Amino acid sequence: MSDRKSNGDLAYEFLKSSKEPKSFDDIWNYVCDNGGFSEEERKNSDVMSKFYTHLLLDGRFVTLCENMWDLRDRQPYDKIHIDLNAVYADVEEGSDESDDEDGDEVSSEDENIESEEY
């Protein structure tokens, strides 16, 4: 069995030792430096995007504003929790557009144009 750490474990190790949030670029560079990545792999956007996706899906990490990342257990619940009720309320409010006779949505600009006399 290999003693090699996974990329996620390397990222966790880096953030744990840093004591503060880090940018994705800093995390990526650490993982590349300590994970045995070749220069070609380091610059490969597919490899980088897979790692980014891994961070998103790994419950140990949380993304903060401006592409900064931290360990989930260091962030207060209120800072990282998204209230989906507010998201759904915004969607419902936006669906009150008026419809024209064909069932197509009519924007307020369209209504102003239609009401102008020529």
C-alpha positions in Angstrom: 0.0 0.0 0.0 1.3 3.5 -0.9 2.1 6.1 1.7 1.3 8.8 -0.9 -1.3 11.3 0.4 -4.3 12.1 -1.7 -4.6 15.6 -3.2 -7.5 16.3 -0.8 -5.4 15.3 2.2 -2.5 17.5 1.0 -4.9 20.4 0.7 -6.2 19.7 4.2 -2.7 19.5 5.6 -1.8 22.8 4.0 -4.9 24.6 5.3 -4.6 23.1 8.7 -1.0 24.3 9.1 -1.7 27.8 7.7 -4.3 28.7 10.4 -6.0 31.1 7.9 -7.9 30.9 4.6 -5.9 30.5 1.5 -6.5 31.2 -2.2 -7.1 28.3 -4.6 -3.9 29.2 -6.3 -1.9 28.8 -3.1 -3.6 25.5 -2.4 -3.0 24.3 -5.9 0.6 25.2 -5.9 1.1 23.4 -2.5 -0.6 20.3 -3.8 1.5 20.3 -7.0 4.7 20.8 -5.1 4.0 18.1 -2.6 2.0 15.7 -4.7 4.7 15.0 -7.3 2.9 16.8 -10.2 4.9 17.3 -13.4 5.1 20.8 -14.9 2.7 19.6 -17.6 0.2 18.4 -15.0 0.5 21.6 -13.0 -0.5 23.7 -16.1 -3.2 21.2 -17.3 -6.6 22.9 -16.9 -8.4 19.5 -16.8 -6.2 18.3 -13.9 -6.8 21.6 -12.1 -10.5 21.6 -12.6 -10.8 18.1 -11.3 -9.0 19.1 -8.2 -11.2 22.2 -7.8 -14.3 20.0 -8.1 -12.8 17.7 -5.5 -12.5 20.6 -3.1 -16.1 21.6 -3.7 -17.4 18.1 -3.0 -15.1 17.3 0.0 -17.0 18.2 3.1 -13.8 19.3 4.9 -13.5 22.4 2.8 -15.5 25.5 2.3 -15.2 28.2 -0.3 -15.3 31.8 0.9 -15.5 35.0 -1.1 -13.0 35.8 -3.8 -11.9 32.2 -4.3 -10.5 31.9 -0.8 -10.8 28.5 0.9 -10.8 27.3 4.5 -11.5 24.3 6.6 -15.2 24.0 7.3 -14.7 23.3 11.0 -13.0 26.7 11.4 -15.8 28.7 9.9 -18.9 29.7 11.9 -22.1 28.1 10.7 -23.7 31.5 10.0 -20.9 32.5 7.7 -21.0 29.4 5.4 -24.7 28.5 5.6 -26.8 29.6 2.7 -30.5 30.0 3.5 -32.2 28.5 0.5 -35.6 30.0 1.5 -34.2 33.4 0.5 -33.0 32.0 -2.8 -36.4 30.5 -3.6 -38.2 33.7 -2.5 -36.1 35.7 -5.1 -37.1 33.2 -7.8 -40.8 33.4 -6.9 -40.7 37.2 -6.9 -39.1 37.2 -10.4 -41.7 35.0 -11.9 -44.5 37.6 -11.6 -43.8 39.0 -15.1 -46.9 39.8 -17.0 -47.6 37.7 -20.1 -48.8 38.8 -23.5 -51.6 37.1 -25.4 -49.3 34.4 -26.7 -48.1 33.5 -23.2 -44.7 35.1 -23.8 -43.3 37.2 -21.0 -43.5 40.9 -21.6 -40.8 43.1 -19.9 -41.5 46.6 -18.7 -39.6 47.9 -21.6 -41.8 46.1 -24.1 -44.9 47.4 -22.3 -43.6 51.0 -22.6 -42.9 50.5 -26.3 -46.4 49.0 -26.9 -48.1 51.9 -25.1 -46.3 54.7 -27.0 -48.5 56.3 -29.7 -46.9 56.9 -33.1 
